[in-house]
Amino acid sequence: MQVALTLEQESRLKQLASAKGTDVGRLVYDAALHLLDDDAHFREAVRQGLAEADLGKFIEEAEMDARFERLLRG
């Protein structure tokens, strides 16, 4: 797989990799794995939420707002 980046983006990746003590390839590889993992967790949470909704399990709006606020702070 190839990804086209601007010179500025490549430079920024090199700087970040250097600061983290790794190389650009490893940095991008780890970032891609992190993205895939986050996506899998999100999709599972959505599936779980839909299954609960199908069973009629809902929470009140105030509780949802409180949970959202905790997520934003967290």
PDB file with one MODEL, atoms N, CA, C and O in Angstrom:
MODEL        1
ATOM      1  N   MET A   1       0.843  -1.172   0.000  1.00  0.00           N
ATOM      2  CA  MET A   1       0.000   0.000   0.000  1.00  0.00           C
ATOM      3  C   MET A   1       0.887   1.232   0.000  1.00  0.00           C
ATOM      4  O   MET A   1       1.928   1.270   0.656  1.00  0.00           O
ATOM      5  N   GLN A   2       0.463   2.217  -0.733  1.00  0.00           N
ATOM      6  CA  GLN A   2       1.197   3.474  -0.765  1.00  0.00           C
ATOM      7  C   GLN A   2       0.266   4.609  -0.371  1.00  0.00           C
ATOM      8  O   GLN A   2      -0.924   4.599  -0.684  1.00  0.00           O
ATOM      9  N   VAL A   3       0.827   5.570   0.314  1.00  0.00           N
ATOM     10  CA  VAL A   3       0.077   6.750   0.736  1.00  0.00           C
ATOM     11  C   VAL A   3       0.845   7.973   0.274  1.00  0.00           C
ATOM     12  O   VAL A   3       2.040   8.098   0.542  1.00  0.00           O
ATOM     13  N   ALA A   4       0.170   8.871  -0.414  1.00  0.00           N
ATOM     14  CA  ALA A   4       0.813  10.095  -0.898  1.00  0.00           C
ATOM     15  C   ALA A   4       0.643  11.201   0.132  1.00  0.00           C
ATOM     16  O   ALA A   4      -0.475  11.531   0.527  1.00  0.00           O
ATOM     17  N   LEU A   5       1.753  11.765   0.557  1.00  0.00           N
ATOM     18  CA  LEU A   5       1.732  12.859   1.524  1.00  0.00           C
ATOM     19  C   LEU A   5       2.467  14.054   0.937  1.00  0.00           C
ATOM     20  O   LEU A   5       3.331  13.904   0.072  1.00  0.00           O
ATOM     21  N   THR A   6       2.121  15.224   1.410  1.00  0.00           N
ATOM     22  CA  THR A   6       2.864  16.413   0.999  1.00  0.00           C
ATOM     23  C   THR A   6       4.226  16.400   1.696  1.00  0.00           C
ATOM     24  O   THR A   6       4.434  15.668   2.663  1.00  0.00           O
ATOM     25  N   LEU A   7       5.128  17.206   1.201  1.00  0.00           N
ATOM     26  CA  LEU A   7       6.451  17.310   1.836  1.00  0.00           C
ATOM     27  C   LEU A   7       6.320  17.781   3.285  1.00  0.00           C
ATOM     28  O   LEU A   7       7.041  17.315   4.166  1.00  0.00           O
ATOM     29  N   GLU A   8       5.400  18.701   3.516  1.00  0.00           N
ATOM     30  CA  GLU A   8       5.184  19.202   4.880  1.00  0.00           C
ATOM     31  C   GLU A   8       4.691  18.082   5.788  1.00  0.00           C
ATOM     32  O   GLU A   8       5.157  17.950   6.920  1.00  0.00           O
ATOM     33  N   GLN A   9       3.757  17.278   5.302  1.00  0.00           N
ATOM     34  CA  GLN A   9       3.248  16.168   6.108  1.00  0.00           C
ATOM     35  C   GLN A   9       4.346  15.152   6.407  1.00  0.00           C
ATOM     36  O   GLN A   9       4.454  14.660   7.530  1.00  0.00           O
ATOM     37  N   GLU A  10       5.155  14.842   5.403  1.00  0.00           N
ATOM     38  CA  GLU A  10       6.278  13.921   5.618  1.00  0.00           C
ATOM     39  C   GLU A  10       7.243  14.478   6.655  1.00  0.00           C
ATOM     40  O   GLU A  10       7.728  13.748   7.519  1.00  0.00           O
ATOM     41  N   SER A  11       7.514  15.750   6.566  1.00  0.00           N
ATOM     42  CA  SER A  11       8.414  16.392   7.521  1.00  0.00           C
ATOM     43  C   SER A  11       7.851  16.314   8.939  1.00  0.00           C
ATOM     44  O   SER A  11       8.577  16.015   9.887  1.00  0.00           O
ATOM     45  N   ARG A  12       6.578  16.580   9.072  1.00  0.00           N
ATOM     46  CA  ARG A  12       5.939  16.514  10.390  1.00  0.00           C
ATOM     47  C   ARG A  12       5.958  15.095  10.939  1.00  0.00           C
ATOM     48  O   ARG A  12       6.174  14.901  12.135  1.00  0.00           O
ATOM     49  N   LEU A  13       5.734  14.102  10.086  1.00  0.00           N
ATOM     50  CA  LEU A  13       5.802  12.714  10.527  1.00  0.00           C
ATOM     51  C   LEU A  13       7.210  12.347  10.976  1.00  0.00           C
ATOM     52  O   LEU A  13       7.384  11.651  11.976  1.00  0.00           O
ATOM     53  N   LYS A  14       8.212  12.812  10.243  1.00  0.00           N
ATOM     54  CA  LYS A  14       9.598  12.547  10.622  1.00  0.00           C
ATOM     55  C   LYS A  14       9.921  13.162  11.972  1.00  0.00           C
ATOM     56  O   LYS A  14      10.582  12.541  12.804  1.00  0.00           O
ATOM     57  N   GLN A  15       9.455  14.382  12.187  1.00  0.00           N
ATOM     58  CA  GLN A  15       9.686  15.055  13.468  1.00  0.00           C
ATOM     59  C   GLN A  15       9.003  14.299  14.605  1.00  0.00           C
ATOM     60  O   GLN A  15       9.590  14.108  15.670  1.00  0.00           O
ATOM     61  N   LEU A  16       7.777  13.875  14.380  1.00  0.00           N
ATOM     62  CA  LEU A  16       7.031  13.145  15.408  1.00  0.00           C
ATOM     63  C   LEU A  16       7.696  11.805  15.697  1.00  0.00           C
ATOM     64  O   LEU A  16       7.851  11.425  16.858  1.00  0.00           O
ATOM     65  N   ALA A  17       8.083  11.095  14.659  1.00  0.00           N
ATOM     66  CA  ALA A  17       8.743   9.799  14.834  1.00  0.00           C
ATOM     67  C   ALA A  17      10.040   9.973  15.618  1.00  0.00           C
ATOM     68  O   ALA A  17      10.338   9.190  16.520  1.00  0.00           O
ATOM     69  N   SER A  18      10.796  10.987  15.273  1.00  0.00           N
ATOM     70  CA  SER A  18      12.050  11.256  15.974  1.00  0.00           C
ATOM     71  C   SER A  18      11.798  11.547  17.451  1.00  0.00           C
ATOM     72  O   SER A  18      12.511  11.044  18.319  1.00  0.00           O
ATOM     73  N   ALA A  19      10.799  12.347  17.729  1.00  0.00           N
ATOM     74  CA  ALA A  19      10.461  12.684  19.113  1.00  0.00           C
ATOM     75  C   ALA A  19      10.026  11.451  19.903  1.00  0.00           C
ATOM     76  O   ALA A  19      10.234  11.380  21.114  1.00  0.00           O
ATOM     77  N   LYS A  20       9.427  10.489  19.219  1.00  0.00           N
ATOM     78  CA  LYS A  20       8.969   9.258  19.870  1.00  0.00           C
ATOM     79  C   LYS A  20      10.027   8.163  19.848  1.00  0.00           C
ATOM     80  O   LYS A  20       9.821   7.086  20.408  1.00  0.00           O
ATOM     81  N   GLY A  21      11.142   8.429  19.212  1.00  0.00           N
ATOM     82  CA  GLY A  21      12.226   7.460  19.166  1.00  0.00           C
ATOM     83  C   GLY A  21      11.949   6.263  18.274  1.00  0.00           C
ATOM     84  O   GLY A  21      12.364   5.144  18.578  1.00  0.00           O
ATOM     85  N   THR A  22      11.254   6.497  17.178  1.00  0.00           N
ATOM     86  CA  THR A  22      10.932   5.431  16.237  1.00  0.00           C
ATOM     87  C   THR A  22      11.129   5.936  14.817  1.00  0.00           C
ATOM     88  O   THR A  22      11.544   7.076  14.604  1.00  0.00           O
ATOM     89  N   ASP A  23      10.833   5.092  13.859  1.00  0.00           N
ATOM     90  CA  ASP A  23      10.925   5.554  12.471  1.00  0.00           C
ATOM     91  C   ASP A  23       9.526   5.818  11.923  1.00  0.00           C
ATOM     92  O   ASP A  23       8.528   5.394  12.506  1.00  0.00           O
ATOM     93  N   VAL A  24       9.469   6.519  10.805  1.00  0.00           N
ATOM     94  CA  VAL A  24       8.191   6.939  10.232  1.00  0.00           C
ATOM     95  C   VAL A  24       7.320   5.730   9.879  1.00  0.00           C
ATOM     96  O   VAL A  24       6.116   5.739  10.134  1.00  0.00           O
ATOM     97  N   GLY A  25       7.918   4.700   9.298  1.00  0.00           N
ATOM     98  CA  GLY A  25       7.145   3.517   8.924  1.00  0.00           C
ATOM     99  C   GLY A  25       6.450   2.890  10.114  1.00  0.00           C
ATOM    100  O   GLY A  25       5.278   2.525  10.036  1.00  0.00           O
ATOM    101  N   ARG A  26       7.178   2.765  11.225  1.00  0.00           N
ATOM    102  CA  ARG A  26       6.593   2.168  12.427  1.00  0.00           C
ATOM    103  C   ARG A  26       5.505   3.072  12.999  1.00  0.00           C
ATOM    104  O   ARG A  26       4.463   2.588  13.442  1.00  0.00           O
ATOM    105  N   LEU A  27       5.743   4.373  12.992  1.00  0.00           N
ATOM    106  CA  LEU A  27       4.766   5.336  13.498  1.00  0.00           C
ATOM    107  C   LEU A  27       3.453   5.228  12.727  1.00  0.00           C
ATOM    108  O   LEU A  27       2.382   5.173  13.331  1.00  0.00           O
ATOM    109  N   VAL A  28       3.531   5.199  11.411  1.00  0.00           N
ATOM    110  CA  VAL A  28       2.334   5.112  10.570  1.00  0.00           C
ATOM    111  C   VAL A  28       1.657   3.752  10.747  1.00  0.00           C
ATOM    112  O   VAL A  28       0.431   3.670  10.816  1.00  0.00           O
ATOM    113  N   TYR A  29       2.455   2.691  10.821  1.00  0.00           N
ATOM    114  CA  TYR A  29       1.917   1.342  11.030  1.00  0.00           C
ATOM    115  C   TYR A  29       1.130   1.274  12.340  1.00  0.00           C
ATOM    116  O   TYR A  29       0.004   0.779  12.369  1.00  0.00           O
ATOM    117  N   ASP A  30       1.728   1.773  13.419  1.00  0.00           N
ATOM    118  CA  ASP A  30       1.057   1.764  14.718  1.00  0.00           C
ATOM    119  C   ASP A  30      -0.212   2.610  14.695  1.00  0.00           C
ATOM    120  O   ASP A  30      -1.221   2.235  15.292  1.00  0.00           O
ATOM    121  N   ALA A  31      -0.162   3.742  14.010  1.00  0.00           N
ATOM    122  CA  ALA A  31      -1.342   4.609  13.916  1.00  0.00           C
ATOM    123  C   ALA A  31      -2.469   3.912  13.157  1.00  0.00           C
ATOM    124  O   ALA A  31      -3.636   4.023  13.535  1.00  0.00           O
ATOM    125  N   ALA A  32      -2.125   3.199  12.095  1.00  0.00           N
ATOM    126  CA  ALA A  32      -3.136   2.478  11.318  1.00  0.00           C
ATOM    127  C   ALA A  32      -3.771   1.376  12.157  1.00  0.00           C
ATOM    128  O   ALA A  32      -4.988   1.196  12.119  1.00  0.00           O
ATOM    129  N   LEU A  33      -2.961   0.636  12.917  1.00  0.00           N
ATOM    130  CA  LEU A  33      -3.507  -0.411  13.789  1.00  0.00           C
ATOM    131  C   LEU A  33      -4.419   0.179  14.856  1.00  0.00           C
ATOM    132  O   LEU A  33      -5.462  -0.389  15.182  1.00  0.00           O
ATOM    133  N   HIS A  34      -4.017   1.320  15.394  1.00  0.00           N
ATOM    134  CA  HIS A  34      -4.837   2.000  16.404  1.00  0.00           C
ATOM    135  C   HIS A  34      -6.185   2.425  15.811  1.00  0.00           C
ATOM    136  O   HIS A  34      -7.226   2.273  16.451  1.00  0.00           O
ATOM    137  N   LEU A  35      -6.161   2.948  14.607  1.00  0.00           N
ATOM    138  CA  LEU A  35      -7.390   3.348  13.920  1.00  0.00           C
ATOM    139  C   LEU A  35      -8.309   2.151  13.707  1.00  0.00           C
ATOM    140  O   LEU A  35      -9.510   2.237  13.961  1.00  0.00           O
ATOM    141  N   LEU A  36      -7.753   1.037  13.243  1.00  0.00           N
ATOM    142  CA  LEU A  36      -8.559  -0.166  13.019  1.00  0.00           C
ATOM    143  C   LEU A  36      -9.146  -0.699  14.320  1.00  0.00           C
ATOM    144  O   LEU A  36     -10.297  -1.133  14.352  1.00  0.00           O
ATOM    145  N   ASP A  37      -8.362  -0.668  15.386  1.00  0.00           N
ATOM    146  CA  ASP A  37      -8.845  -1.127  16.692  1.00  0.00           C
ATOM    147  C   ASP A  37      -9.967  -0.230  17.201  1.00  0.00           C
ATOM    148  O   ASP A  37     -10.992  -0.719  17.675  1.00  0.00           O
ATOM    149  N   ASP A  38      -9.770   1.080  17.104  1.00  0.00           N
ATOM    150  CA  ASP A  38     -10.820   2.018  17.524  1.00  0.00           C
ATOM    151  C   ASP A  38     -12.103   1.813  16.725  1.00  0.00           C
ATOM    152  O   ASP A  38     -13.199   1.854  17.284  1.00  0.00           O
ATOM    153  N   ASP A  39     -11.969   1.593  15.424  1.00  0.00           N
ATOM    154  CA  ASP A  39     -13.136   1.370  14.581  1.00  0.00           C
ATOM    155  C   ASP A  39     -13.878   0.101  14.999  1.00  0.00           C
ATOM    156  O   ASP A  39     -15.108   0.090  15.054  1.00  0.00           O
ATOM    157  N   ALA A  40     -13.142  -0.959  15.292  1.00  0.00           N
ATOM    158  CA  ALA A  40     -13.770  -2.221  15.717  1.00  0.00           C
ATOM    159  C   ALA A  40     -14.516  -2.032  17.033  1.00  0.00           C
ATOM    160  O   ALA A  40     -15.625  -2.539  17.198  1.00  0.00           O
ATOM    161  N   HIS A  41     -13.907  -1.298  17.975  1.00  0.00           N
ATOM    162  CA  HIS A  41     -14.575  -1.050  19.259  1.00  0.00           C
ATOM    163  C   HIS A  41     -15.844  -0.216  19.062  1.00  0.00           C
ATOM    164  O   HIS A  41     -16.878  -0.493  19.669  1.00  0.00           O
ATOM    165  N   PHE A  42     -15.754   0.796  18.214  1.00  0.00           N
ATOM    166  CA  PHE A  42     -16.921   1.639  17.948  1.00  0.00           C
ATOM    167  C   PHE A  42     -18.054   0.824  17.335  1.00  0.00           C
ATOM    168  O   PHE A  42     -19.203   0.925  17.763  1.00  0.00           O
ATOM    169  N   ARG A  43     -17.723   0.018  16.332  1.00  0.00           N
ATOM    170  CA  ARG A  43     -18.754  -0.784  15.667  1.00  0.00           C
ATOM    171  C   ARG A  43     -19.402  -1.773  16.625  1.00  0.00           C
ATOM    172  O   ARG A  43     -20.609  -2.001  16.557  1.00  0.00           O
ATOM    173  N   GLU A  44     -18.615  -2.358  17.512  1.00  0.00           N
ATOM    174  CA  GLU A  44     -19.170  -3.282  18.505  1.00  0.00           C
ATOM    175  C   GLU A  44     -20.096  -2.545  19.466  1.00  0.00           C
ATOM    176  O   GLU A  44     -21.155  -3.060  19.826  1.00  0.00           O
ATOM    177  N   ALA A  45     -19.704  -1.351  19.881  1.00  0.00           N
ATOM    178  CA  ALA A  45     -20.550  -0.561  20.781  1.00  0.00           C
ATOM    179  C   ALA A  45     -21.871  -0.204  20.104  1.00  0.00           C
ATOM    180  O   ALA A  45     -22.922  -0.226  20.744  1.00  0.00           O
ATOM    181  N   VAL A  46     -21.824   0.123  18.823  1.00  0.00           N
ATOM    182  CA  VAL A  46     -23.051   0.433  18.084  1.00  0.00           C
ATOM    183  C   VAL A  46     -23.931  -0.805  17.987  1.00  0.00           C
ATOM    184  O   VAL A  46     -25.142  -0.730  18.195  1.00  0.00           O
ATOM    185  N   ARG A  47     -23.316  -1.956  17.667  1.00  0.00           N
ATOM    186  CA  ARG A  47     -24.098  -3.203  17.598  1.00  0.00           C
ATOM    187  C   ARG A  47     -24.768  -3.505  18.932  1.00  0.00           C
ATOM    188  O   ARG A  47     -25.937  -3.887  18.982  1.00  0.00           O
ATOM    189  N   GLN A  48     -24.010  -3.327  20.012  1.00  0.00           N
ATOM    190  CA  GLN A  48     -24.556  -3.580  21.345  1.00  0.00           C
ATOM    191  C   GLN A  48     -25.699  -2.609  21.647  1.00  0.00           C
ATOM    192  O   GLN A  48     -26.732  -3.011  22.182  1.00  0.00           O
ATOM    193  N   GLY A  49     -25.517  -1.354  21.310  1.00  0.00           N
ATOM    194  CA  GLY A  49     -26.567  -0.366  21.550  1.00  0.00           C
ATOM    195  C   GLY A  49     -27.829  -0.669  20.759  1.00  0.00           C
ATOM    196  O   GLY A  49     -28.937  -0.530  21.277  1.00  0.00           O
ATOM    197  N   LEU A  50     -27.669  -1.078  19.517  1.00  0.00           N
ATOM    198  CA  LEU A  50     -28.838  -1.422  18.697  1.00  0.00           C
ATOM    199  C   LEU A  50     -29.556  -2.644  19.247  1.00  0.00           C
ATOM    200  O   LEU A  50     -30.785  -2.704  19.241  1.00  0.00           O
ATOM    201  N   ALA A  51     -28.785  -3.618  19.723  1.00  0.00           N
ATOM    202  CA  ALA A  51     -29.397  -4.819  20.306  1.00  0.00           C
ATOM    203  C   ALA A  51     -30.186  -4.452  21.556  1.00  0.00           C
ATOM    204  O   ALA A  51     -31.289  -4.956  21.765  1.00  0.00           O
ATOM    205  N   GLU A  52     -29.631  -3.581  22.384  1.00  0.00           N
ATOM    206  CA  GLU A  52     -30.348  -3.146  23.584  1.00  0.00           C
ATOM    207  C   GLU A  52     -31.595  -2.347  23.215  1.00  0.00           C
ATOM    208  O   GLU A  52     -32.640  -2.497  23.849  1.00  0.00           O
ATOM    209  N   ALA A  53     -31.490  -1.515  22.211  1.00  0.00           N
ATOM    210  CA  ALA A  53     -32.655  -0.739  21.779  1.00  0.00           C
ATOM    211  C   ALA A  53     -33.747  -1.668  21.259  1.00  0.00           C
ATOM    212  O   ALA A  53     -34.931  -1.443  21.508  1.00  0.00           O
ATOM    213  N   ASP A  54     -33.345  -2.714  20.534  1.00  0.00           N
ATOM    214  CA  ASP A  54     -34.323  -3.687  20.040  1.00  0.00           C
ATOM    215  C   ASP A  54     -35.055  -4.375  21.184  1.00  0.00           C
ATOM    216  O   ASP A  54     -36.203  -4.791  21.032  1.00  0.00           O
ATOM    217  N   LEU A  55     -34.383  -4.494  22.339  1.00  0.00           N
ATOM    218  CA  LEU A  55     -34.999  -5.115  23.514  1.00  0.00           C
ATOM    219  C   LEU A  55     -35.777  -4.099  24.351  1.00  0.00           C
ATOM    220  O   LEU A  55     -36.346  -4.440  25.388  1.00  0.00           O
ATOM    221  N   GLY A  56     -35.792  -2.857  23.892  1.00  0.00           N
ATOM    222  CA  GLY A  56     -36.526  -1.811  24.613  1.00  0.00           C
ATOM    223  C   GLY A  56     -35.750  -1.220  25.769  1.00  0.00           C
ATOM    224  O   GLY A  56     -36.332  -0.549  26.622  1.00  0.00           O
ATOM    225  N   LYS A  57     -34.449  -1.454  25.817  1.00  0.00           N
ATOM    226  CA  LYS A  57     -33.619  -0.921  26.907  1.00  0.00           C
ATOM    227  C   LYS A  57     -33.116   0.467  26.507  1.00  0.00           C
ATOM    228  O   LYS A  57     -32.268   0.604  25.625  1.00  0.00           O
ATOM    229  N   PHE A  58     -33.640   1.463  27.153  1.00  0.00           N
ATOM    230  CA  PHE A  58     -33.254   2.842  26.885  1.00  0.00           C
ATOM    231  C   PHE A  58     -32.906   3.519  28.196  1.00  0.00           C
ATOM    232  O   PHE A  58     -33.284   3.042  29.265  1.00  0.00           O
ATOM    233  N   ILE A  59     -32.184   4.633  28.118  1.00  0.00           N
ATOM    234  CA  ILE A  59     -31.934   5.450  29.300  1.00  0.00           C
ATOM    235  C   ILE A  59     -32.578   6.813  29.075  1.00  0.00           C
ATOM    236  O   ILE A  59     -32.861   7.209  27.944  1.00  0.00           O
ATOM    237  N   GLU A  60     -32.798   7.508  30.163  1.00  0.00           N
ATOM    238  CA  GLU A  60     -33.397   8.834  30.081  1.00  0.00           C
ATOM    239  C   GLU A  60     -32.403   9.819  29.471  1.00  0.00           C
ATOM    240  O   GLU A  60     -31.190   9.616  29.540  1.00  0.00           O
ATOM    241  N   GLU A  61     -32.927  10.881  28.878  1.00  0.00           N
ATOM    242  CA  GLU A  61     -32.088  11.863  28.209  1.00  0.00           C
ATOM    243  C   GLU A  61     -31.070  12.484  29.163  1.00  0.00           C
ATOM    244  O   GLU A  61     -29.924  12.719  28.781  1.00  0.00           O
ATOM    245  N   ALA A  62     -31.484  12.750  30.395  1.00  0.00           N
ATOM    246  CA  ALA A  62     -30.570  13.359  31.367  1.00  0.00           C
ATOM    247  C   ALA A  62     -29.380  12.443  31.638  1.00  0.00           C
ATOM    248  O   ALA A  62     -28.252  12.921  31.755  1.00  0.00           O
ATOM    249  N   GLU A  63     -29.613  11.146  31.739  1.00  0.00           N
ATOM    250  CA  GLU A  63     -28.518  10.196  31.947  1.00  0.00           C
ATOM    251  C   GLU A  63     -27.604  10.154  30.732  1.00  0.00           C
ATOM    252  O   GLU A  63     -26.383  10.077  30.875  1.00  0.00           O
ATOM    253  N   MET A  64     -28.180  10.204  29.549  1.00  0.00           N
ATOM    254  CA  MET A  64     -27.363  10.217  28.335  1.00  0.00           C
ATOM    255  C   MET A  64     -26.496  11.462  28.284  1.00  0.00           C
ATOM    256  O   MET A  64     -25.319  11.389  27.929  1.00  0.00           O
ATOM    257  N   ASP A  65     -27.069  12.597  28.635  1.00  0.00           N
ATOM    258  CA  ASP A  65     -26.309  13.843  28.666  1.00  0.00           C
ATOM    259  C   ASP A  65     -25.151  13.747  29.654  1.00  0.00           C
ATOM    260  O   ASP A  65     -24.041  14.191  29.360  1.00  0.00           O
ATOM    261  N   ALA A  66     -25.410  13.167  30.830  1.00  0.00           N
ATOM    262  CA  ALA A  66     -24.374  13.022  31.845  1.00  0.00           C
ATOM    263  C   ALA A  66     -23.256  12.099  31.357  1.00  0.00           C
ATOM    264  O   ALA A  66     -22.079  12.389  31.570  1.00  0.00           O
ATOM    265  N   ARG A  67     -23.609  11.009  30.714  1.00  0.00           N
ATOM    266  CA  ARG A  67     -22.598  10.092  30.178  1.00  0.00           C
ATOM    267  C   ARG A  67     -21.763  10.782  29.099  1.00  0.00           C
ATOM    268  O   ARG A  67     -20.543  10.624  29.052  1.00  0.00           O
ATOM    269  N   PHE A  68     -22.425  11.540  28.244  1.00  0.00           N
ATOM    270  CA  PHE A  68     -21.716  12.247  27.183  1.00  0.00           C
ATOM    271  C   PHE A  68     -20.737  13.262  27.767  1.00  0.00           C
ATOM    272  O   PHE A  68     -19.607  13.387  27.294  1.00  0.00           O
ATOM    273  N   GLU A  69     -21.171  13.980  28.788  1.00  0.00           N
ATOM    274  CA  GLU A  69     -20.306  14.960  29.437  1.00  0.00           C
ATOM    275  C   GLU A  69     -19.078  14.275  30.048  1.00  0.00           C
ATOM    276  O   GLU A  69     -17.965  14.793  29.948  1.00  0.00           O
ATOM    277  N   ARG A  70     -19.277  13.111  30.682  1.00  0.00           N
ATOM    278  CA  ARG A  70     -18.147  12.370  31.256  1.00  0.00           C
ATOM    279  C   ARG A  70     -17.172  11.931  30.163  1.00  0.00           C
ATOM    280  O   ARG A  70     -15.957  11.981  30.358  1.00  0.00           O
ATOM    281  N   LEU A  71     -17.691  11.508  29.032  1.00  0.00           N
ATOM    282  CA  LEU A  71     -16.826  11.114  27.914  1.00  0.00           C
ATOM    283  C   LEU A  71     -15.995  12.277  27.410  1.00  0.00           C
ATOM    284  O   LEU A  71     -14.808  12.127  27.120  1.00  0.00           O
ATOM    285  N   LEU A  72     -16.623  13.434  27.307  1.00  0.00           N
ATOM    286  CA  LEU A  72     -15.915  14.612  26.817  1.00  0.00           C
ATOM    287  C   LEU A  72     -14.818  15.063  27.775  1.00  0.00           C
ATOM    288  O   LEU A  72     -13.774  15.552  27.345  1.00  0.00           O
ATOM    289  N   ARG A  73     -15.057  14.900  29.064  1.00  0.00           N
ATOM    290  CA  ARG A  73     -14.071  15.314  30.070  1.00  0.00           C
ATOM    291  C   ARG A  73     -12.959  14.300  30.219  1.00  0.00           C
ATOM    292  O   ARG A  73     -11.858  14.636  30.655  1.00  0.00           O
ATOM    293  N   GLY A  74     -13.245  13.044  29.856  1.00  0.00           N
ATOM    294  CA  GLY A  74     -12.407  11.962  30.186  1.00  0.00           C
ATOM    295  C   GLY A  74     -11.238  11.579  29.545  1.00  0.00           C
ATOM    296  O   GLY A  74     -10.604  10.604  29.949  1.00  0.00           O
TER     297      GLY A  74
ENDMDL
END
